[in-house]
Amino acid sequence: MMRAEVRDRIRKGVEDDSPRRPRTLSKSNPALVLHVDMDAFFAAIEERDNPSLKGKPVVVGGPKGSRGVVTTANYVAREYGVHAGMSIAEVERRCPDAIHVSTKGGKYSWVSVQLMAILRRYSPVVEPYSIDEAFLDATGCSHLFGGPEAYANQIKQAIHSELNLTASVGIGPSRIVAKMASGLEKPDGLTYVKPEDVGRIFGPMTVRTIPGVGPSTEISLNKLNIYTIDDLAQAPMSMLQKFMGKHGRDLAETIKGKSGAEIIAMEERAEDKSMGHEHTFHVDVTDLDMLLSRLLYLSEKATRRMRKAGYVGRVVTLKLRTHDFRTYDHQRKLDEWTDDPLKVYELAHELLNDLWRPGDKPIRLIGVSVSGLVRPDEHHGVQHNLFTAATHERRTRLLHAVDQMKDQYGEKVLGMAASLESLRKGW
Amino acid sequence: MQYEDIQDKIEMIALFRDGRIRPLKFRWKERVYRVERVNGEWVSDEGQTRFYHYSVMTTGPDVYELTYNSDSRGWLLNRVCLVG
């Protein structure tokens, strides 16, 4: 079957199912969600690109001997107890023979773009959930490929043949069920959980295994004598509503497959809420100038992203992590919306003065982010009087020129001199 | 197994077809290497310059990372992973 023909058939299949949201569930046309989850994505790409790594414990993240953490560990390394987020020092204790590969974000992003392009050939409604995961609305599509399992198998085969990588796929009546299903048979798994099987398969599992249920929700559920997914499914809605509000009721409904099937296509997703960057120093820092230099660099990076995406923002948040792994953040509102790195930096500098003084605990990590993002217009711009308008105009032109230079020659071509200190020292 | 940064300019015979580039054979240090297998490929941008990266193997187990610079239209051997 030609690709265009397949796309056409998929489109027609989905059009028959309109309106897509809110979905009307019926026995004849129940919602069907696919969750595609790449297996140990970063490590798998490194193994693909260097086959001699196969069969050996591979850790993608900070280099050996560094203060970084694991981004992804392959399945061999996981047998030694290595997992994402673990410090490199701990990896060296648990798995001294692990091969450490530095994270190559650009490479993984590129493969992710290719992955999403493959998925969009199989459903017009694809919601990327992270760099290596996506939900597909398969309600109107799967029958075109011979049923849900055949459909999922074709997607898996396309990923394997075009990217030389494996994915695990979960199929279910809701996002949560599909996501839990994809984790059941990793790697390279395929699990189809029909609505009538949800209780049998997931019922005995603890509520903590439900994606999105963290420690505090678990405690709230436990207080209601709800420990397993079965308990949740059988709990009276009125009780969940009374003690946990909408969140409790939504959890129960989605686990029963009565809601939670809505997939939001990438082009329909909500706008970004914040943009920021953070940096872990190679050595704990006690020097204020070094912190300020890095803060300026991070402010430049954050506002550059905002300008590229066409946002101005108003709330600046500073994040600090001290050497003993205590994390602090502090935020404040600017007088006006901005995308100017100096304005963000000046406020972040004030926030730093509030949180930290030379002589305080050494700093391990520093980050800055801008939230309250909006598209600039007459309501979200800057009101200038006669005296500040000319300065603002010059500043805007300067930033525009800097952006043009960076667009043409790359991000490293220009930067504020004061931000170079921490980069030069390589901290 | 160890990686070695090389960053040498190389001569390349490649196939440009259907919007894709496939490296076929390259000359490095007066020796010609035939590309037997492309393990993976990815793209990165620096300003307006696009770089096409390839992880390839020749006749042995070593892995070569090659890059095509769309601006200079030149090829680079970035690094080699010596397995043998």
HADDOCK unambig.tbl for C-alpha pairs under 7 A between the chains (distance, minus, plus):
assign (segid A and resid 48 and name CA) (segid B and resid 39 and name CA) 5.85 0.50 0.50
assign (segid A and resid 48 and name CA) (segid B and resid 40 and name CA) 6.53 0.50 0.50
assign (segid A and resid 49 and name CA) (segid B and resid 39 and name CA) 4.81 0.50 0.50
assign (segid A and resid 49 and name CA) (segid B and resid 40 and name CA) 5.16 0.50 0.50
assign (segid A and resid 49 and name CA) (segid B and resid 55 and name CA) 5.47 0.50 0.50
assign (segid A and resid 50 and name CA) (segid B and resid 63 and name CA) 6.24 0.50 0.50
assign (segid A and resid 52 and name CA) (segid B and resid 83 and name CA) 6.89 0.50 0.50
assign (segid A and resid 106 and name CA) (segid B and resid 44 and name CA) 6.35 0.50 0.50
assign (segid A and resid 107 and name CA) (segid B and resid 42 and name CA) 5.75 0.50 0.50
assign (segid A and resid 107 and name CA) (segid B and resid 43 and name CA) 6.88 0.50 0.50
assign (segid A and resid 110 and name CA) (segid B and resid 42 and name CA) 5.99 0.50 0.50
assign (segid A and resid 110 and name CA) (segid B and resid 43 and name CA) 6.36 0.50 0.50
assign (segid A and resid 111 and name CA) (segid B and resid 42 and name CA) 6.79 0.50 0.50
assign (segid A and resid 406 and name CA) (segid B and resid 47 and name CA) 5.90 0.50 0.50
assign (segid A and resid 407 and name CA) (segid B and resid 47 and name CA) 4.61 0.50 0.50
assign (segid A and resid 407 and name CA) (segid B and resid 48 and name CA) 6.35 0.50 0.50
assign (segid A and resid 408 and name CA) (segid B and resid 47 and name CA) 4.21 0.50 0.50
assign (segid A and resid 408 and name CA) (segid B and resid 48 and name CA) 4.74 0.50 0.50
assign (segid A and resid 409 and name CA) (segid B and resid 46 and name CA) 6.28 0.50 0.50
assign (segid A and resid 409 and name CA) (segid B and resid 47 and name CA) 4.08 0.50 0.50
assign (segid A and resid 409 and name CA) (segid B and resid 48 and name CA) 6.25 0.50 0.50
assign (segid A and resid 410 and name CA) (segid B and resid 46 and name CA) 4.37 0.50 0.50
assign (segid A and resid 410 and name CA) (segid B and resid 47 and name CA) 3.58 0.50 0.50
assign (segid A and resid 411 and name CA) (segid B and resid 47 and name CA) 6.85 0.50 0.50
